[in-house]
């Protein structure tokens, strides 16, 4: 959304005095649109306005409202700043707010001032995902939406939030990994569905209770972005604004689109944002197949589709797509299914496009109906009285701040722990050297889409690593570098001196938004500048145990530290949010037993020399020497693999229940499909069947006993993968199909039960992009091969 920065500043300066939806005629005690008392004050007869008739469905009411508008009035509702319709008492509304990991001051729809200065800032999604805790993701969504409703009541926020980001982290160099739930499309989609449910669901109104989901109330409206094949921002001069993502149908279905499908179908999200880039030559926001056919029709979106900010302008000026003029551009995007423009092109050019016959007014009407239905579901027309009591006392509550700390603790990953040096004992480690460029981090911990410095607002409080470790001992602090770029070694000496006399040394290093961020992709995956020198010199000089803490989103090649016997332990803390410092210290000193797992593969540094960031192909390409991407298609050496993470205790697995055979009887209307196999590999007479031709209602149970064989209570993340029959060409090595985080007391066991849908668990995507269920011997893999179990699937 960088293109919008100037526009955002203009909005803030020009409209800072406005509440989120106002117009000149709106009473100061504005509650909701169809309040009879409000219309009486406006001098309007509410009985003459059918869109306020609560006996009608939202869709009928939205259609009635749109019918009463002139073309000029209609187009003025199609930008992120909707101007309202004063003559009908419909107020102005600002659609753009952000809530990626807490409320944010990015976007003109939410603002902070002396009366509302703060909101809770949670860890960035990449670290929260490392918890592999679905209930945590949902709970954070609920807490964020409660604060959103509170700010809304205070006139400081709208109710439409363009979050979360659910693009798959395909390459470690991508700058926006910080915003994502990692590299596995199933995990990304599961995170999306749970976080969106937390944001949107009104208690007691879950989807399965409504036949018409367009009537289901919303606490706030979420938006899954950026659709689709978007993960190049600015790499070697190649920018997202002009990038053409060349993607196979197989990769599109299997990887890039799957999280969005899950977000729409499992999360019932009320908005999807299309991305800046082209997809196989066509701008995503003008792609009829992607927007109208896939999102709207195939997946059955109940909501609206919005552009990334200024995407129409980008299509014209950067892509120079078909050399279209302004009116033609907006006609293409409207007809493709883009309902709302984050920008001014719809507002400025759609009216003339209709008059020129480039787009039908009916297309405008349809988009407006989608938008108004969402506003009605939010209670903006009828109110939602259960939230009226929320206010400033519901922001930055003790429970929310503790939740932010818990999320950081659950996500932190223990990567190395030689000889069980961690947790540190306070009685043996009374003096601590806390050094490194992130040793006193604050703003760096909250990442992006939180509190940008050019707008007012900040987290409830900060707990820096220095603060956190000071609660466990006497701390000597030395930065070692002036910032993470660590351009010179002038400050290393002070860090070395601190380590020489301390009982234990904690080095907090890594990267930040100056290295990886929106519009800033990395060129390498090493620690920047002289950070490696700092770490090695401090480790050489340290009197006691040395703990290295890495803050980053994308993986960093720290092989030197992994193999250095003087660096006894390593933790990855992502960007742990405002409570991150205390969370890190709690893990190091054993108040919390780490259970996080890496949501990304950490590649060796030379990986990025073998394949350009701009190659979107997931599978290896031997003709070009390109390796595969993500754990699903890369089988080379890594620094740390996907799903890696240690604990202060030990867990053992035992398989308790699982089928060895599964049989599906085919009807005469269900046909076998061929699959390519390696020469000399056995292939069944019916290699596969199209999943769309199967009922897919068959479930098999997979039960695992997990025993905590150590002497500390702890959490274990059970990861269950499936591996397709050997010999199928072009499919994945393995794929994650289920996961569960469980808390187990020392010396006890828990039975973890999984119910696996046969199609979702054993299906693959063929080279044409078709989801198929192959026959043959499938293998279920638990964790790092702690359990291997074969299941023979047969068609008859």
Secondary structure, DSSP 8 states (H G I E B T S, - for coil): -GGGHHHHHHHHHHHTTS-SS--TTS-TT---TT-HHHHHHHT--GGG-GGG-TTS-HHHHHHHHHHTS-HHHHHTTSBSEE--BGGGTB--EE--B--SSS--S-STTB---SSS-EE-----HHHHHTT--HHHHHHHHHHHHHHHHHHHHTTSB-SBB---B-----STT-TTGGGS--S-HHHHHHHHHHHHHHHHB-TT--GGG-SSGGG--BSSB--EEEESS---SEETTEETTT-EE---HHHIIIIITHHHHHHHHTT--SEEEE-SSEETTEEGGG-HIIIIIIIIIIS--SSEEEESTTHHHHHHHTS-GGG--HHHHHHHHHHHT--BBSSSHHHHHHHHHHHTTSS-HHHHHHHHHHHHHHHHHTTTTT--GGGTT--GGGSS-HHHHHHHHHHHHHH-EEEEEGGG--S--TTT--EEEEESTTTT-SGGGG-SSS--TTSS-EES----HHHHHHTTSEEEEE-SSSSTT----TTHHHHHHHHHH-SEEEEEEE--TTTSBTTB--S--S--TTHHHHHHHHHHH-SSEEEEEEE-SS----HHHHS-TT--EEEE--S--TTHHHHHHHHHTTSS------SS-EE-GGGGGSS-TT----S-BTTTTB---HHHH--S-EEE-TT--B-SS-EEEEEEEE-SEEEE---TT--EE---B-TT----SS-EEEGGGS----EEEEEEEEEE-SSS-EEEEEEEEEE--TTBTT--S-EEEEEEEEEE-TT-EEEEEEEEEHHHHH-EE-TTS-EEEE-EEEEEEETTTTEEEEEEEEE-
